[in-house]
Structure formats: structure tokens, C-alpha cells
């Protein structure tokens, strides 16, 4: 059972044995390198990969996994981190107070996500325009992604070890504790909101490193495809534009994300931090990475327009739903939803300190369609920005791996959030579910 500093169960994390976390920590980095190597060196063909393993055995992993000590890779990573940390600290932004935590703390942030996003894109385009004259090519990121991933694996393991020690010895708040098992502590984390020198570490790893790299990485891949084929294909253009629309929405809505499950309920450990430092750069960008070698083709103007329109609509609906709830909460229910007064219930709950509090739960608009309907357009959008790769057999599996991964992730998140809310609100959640009976898909689930 997970214990807080005050000895009470936080209820945030499920009790798990060490075997599952150890298995995931051992296999996920290997999977990352295998998929990267297959896309980069084997044309996305898993058949060739299997043949190579048959010929060389597991020693073939020595060929697949690059050295984690490439000096240029470390210079790029540390420079990128320094820039994003500087943007977090120096760019202006309003003070934002997130939802009160289970231990009664209120996290405070500087809301400058859009400013940092705009500054990062500007810096990228300046580097893309003037860098080659100084021997700096943004396409280097594509050609040396293996070295970057290898270095980031080493960094993230050291970073997660630091978080473990910090959480056990000098936590930033009372939202911290230990399970009594160091493997689980390392994997799930010991702190909900770790901070160092005023920097919120989860905000940095999740938003300013992982999500920002998603935007900058796919732009680097687009440059690599243009250099390879002599032009930027409309297949790559559509895929990158749709992803940038989604990422722009993310940073515009960053304060909403700071009140999401990732931030409010998942602690800072390997699960979240390695995921944002390694998994996000490798997997979330994979449709565009795959298109460098397979996207130099014309998908047709009509197809491109349809994909752009449908994808933009999906991102728009996803944002619209999140925005509805954000406005509803900020106005304390005194707003209009789809031209009508909102339907909601007031749900009371008790904090770990025994304090009585209440929340208002929206049951109309998009939140009357299903309790987590906003995940559906998110999945559809990811599918649409993968579609420019086409459908040509198993070789193109890697172009769709992100949406294949995202779908069960969001379904699991919907079930986890439901379980957490039922535990938090009790009978009030039952009333809410009676008003909104479906989790994600109306009439089905």
C-alpha cells in the first residue's frame, strides 16, 4: 500500500508487485531501439529484422543500440534542455493555480506555454535558415536519432534515480511518500510535484521537453525528407501540419493539461518521466519519422485537403470539449453550454486531511455525450495524421504504431479516471454516471 509522509494511503497508485515494473523497464528501451533501427536502417521491414536476429542472435542488439556517449548528442540534448528551462523561467506568463491536491496543496505555475512554444519554433526556423552556413543542419536530428535516444535513456535513468532519492529525503511538498519497495518507488515515483530551484520538474519533462520535442522533431524530419527527395511532399506536409495543429492546441491549453491525470495523479517516476524524455520523442513522432523514407510521393490534392479538414476538425472537437469543462469550472457553472444552462451535479468529497470539499461535474455539451468522449477525436486525429503513409502491408505498421499505442492508453485512462472518481465521490459519482451512462463511445462503451 502506498503511504504518504503522514502514514495515510494516498490512493493515487495501485499496489503492484515489482515484476511488472522491472519487465517494462527492461523491455521498453529495447523496443524503442528496435523500432527506430527498423525504420532507419531496414526500411520498416520487420522481416529483415527477424532474419538478422536469426543470423546473429541476440548479439545483434549491439548493432541496433548506438553508444550512449556520443558527445554531439549530449551537446544537443543539454543545449535543448537549457533553452527550454530558460524559456520556463524568463518568458512572461500569468500565475496559474491548479486544483488542490489530495494532501491539500495548491500547485502554482507560470503559464507561459504558448510563449515558450512560439519562441522554440522561431529559434528552430532561425537555425534552419542560418545554421547550414555554420555547419548546423536541423536534419541532423533525424540522421542521429539513435544516438539521441541512447543518450536520453542514460539521462532519464539517472534523472529518475535522483527523483527517487529526492522524494525520500527532501520532498517538495506533503504530496509524497513511499510504497516500501524501491523498485515500485523508482517506477511510479515518490513525489506528485517535485521542484528544484523553482522549476516544476513534471511540467518540464511532460510539456517543455517531451511535447516541445514532438513539434521540433517532426520539423527536423520534414527537412530531412525534403533534402532526401529534393522537395517537401504533400504526404509529409499533411502529417506534420496536423500534428502541429494538435501540439499548438496543447500549448494553448497547457493550463488545462496541468489539471489532468498525468499531472495531478501520476507521480514523477520512470513511468511518467522516462515516458516523456524517451518514449514521446521516439513514438509520438514516429509517423513523420517513417515518412522520411516513405513519404516522398503525391497523395493528391483532394486527399490532402480531406485529411487536413477531418484532422483539424478532430483536434477542434477535442479542444472544444476540454475548453467547455474549463470554462464551466472557472465560472462555477454560471455559463452557457451549447446555448443552454449547463447540466451538472455537485459532488462532495473528503481530502486526506479530513477537510470537506466539493466539485461540480458537467453532464451536458460534449460531457453529456460520454464521460470521456474527448478521447475519441484525439484517437481519430492521430489516425488521420498517420494516413499519409498509406496502407501497404506490415511494413507500414510503424507509421501507425502511435495510434495503435494511443488507443488502449486512452481507454485505460478512461477506466482509471472512472475508478478514481468513484473512489473520490462515491454515491455522487453514481448519480453522475446515471446522467452520462457511457465512458467514451455513446451507445457502446
SULBELNOR-V438536 format. One record per backbone hydrogen bond with DSSP energy under -0.5 kcal/mol. CO is the residue of the C=O (numbers start at 1). NH is the residue of the N-H. Records with the same first field share a line. If there is no record, write none. Layout:
BEGIN
CO=NH  NH
END
This chain:
BEGIN
2=10
3=178
4=7
8=4
17=21
18=22
19=23
20=24
21=25
22=26
23=27
24=28
27=31
28=32
29=33
30=34
31=35
32=36
33=37
34=38
35=39
36=40
37=41  42
38=42  44
42=45
44=46
45=49
46=50
47=51
48=52
49=53
50=54
51=55
52=56
53=57
56=59
57=60
58=61
59=62
60=63  64
61=65
64=66
67=70
69=71
70=74
71=75
72=76
73=77
74=78
75=79
76=80
77=81
78=82
79=83
80=84
81=85
82=86
83=87
84=88
85=89
86=90
87=91
94=111
96=98  109
99=107
101=104
102=352
105=101  107
107=98
109=96  111
110=112
111=94
112=116
113=117
114=118
115=119
116=120
117=121
118=122
119=123
120=124
121=125
122=126
123=127
124=128
125=129
126=130
127=131
130=133
131=134  136
132=135
135=137
137=140
138=141
139=142  143
140=144
142=145
144=148
145=149
146=150
147=151
148=152
149=153
150=154
151=155
152=156
153=157
154=158
155=159
156=160
157=161
158=162
159=163
160=164
161=165
162=166
163=167
164=168
165=169
166=170
174=5  176
175=192
176=5
178=3
181=185
182=186
183=187
184=188  189
185=189
186=270
187=271
190=177
191=268
194=201  202
196=199
198=200
199=196  201
200=204
201=205
202=206
203=207  208
204=209
205=210
206=211
207=212
209=213
210=214
211=215
212=216
213=217
214=218
215=219
216=220
217=221
218=222
219=223
220=224
221=225
222=226
223=227
224=228
225=229
226=230
231=233
233=237
234=238
235=239
236=240
237=241
238=242
239=243
240=244
241=245
242=246
243=247
244=248
245=249
246=250
247=251
248=252
249=253
251=254
253=256  257
254=258
256=259
257=260
260=264
261=265  266
265=267
267=269
268=190
269=273  274
270=274  275
272=276
273=277
274=278  279
275=280
278=282
279=283  284
280=284  285
283=286
285=288  289
286=290
287=291
288=292
289=292
290=293  294
291=295
295=236  297
297=235  299
300=304
301=305
302=306
303=307
304=308
305=309
306=310
307=311
308=312
309=313
310=314
311=315
312=316
313=317
314=318
315=319
316=320
317=321
318=322
319=323
320=324
321=325
322=326
323=327
324=328
325=329
326=330
327=331
328=333
329=332
331=334
333=335
335=342
336=338
337=340
340=337
342=344
343=363
345=347  361
346=348
347=359
349=357
351=354
355=351  357
357=349
359=347
360=362
361=345
364=367
365=368  369
366=369  370
370=373
372=375
373=376  377
374=378
375=379
376=380
377=381
378=382
379=383
380=384
381=385
382=386
383=386  387
386=389
387=390
393=396
394=397
396=399  400
397=400
398=401
400=404
401=405
402=406
403=407
404=408
405=409
406=410
407=411
408=412
409=413
410=414
411=415
412=416
413=417
414=418
415=419
416=420
417=421
418=422
419=423
420=424
421=425
422=426
425=428
426=429  430
427=431
428=432
429=433
430=434
431=435
432=436
438=371
439=372
440=442
441=444  445
445=439
END
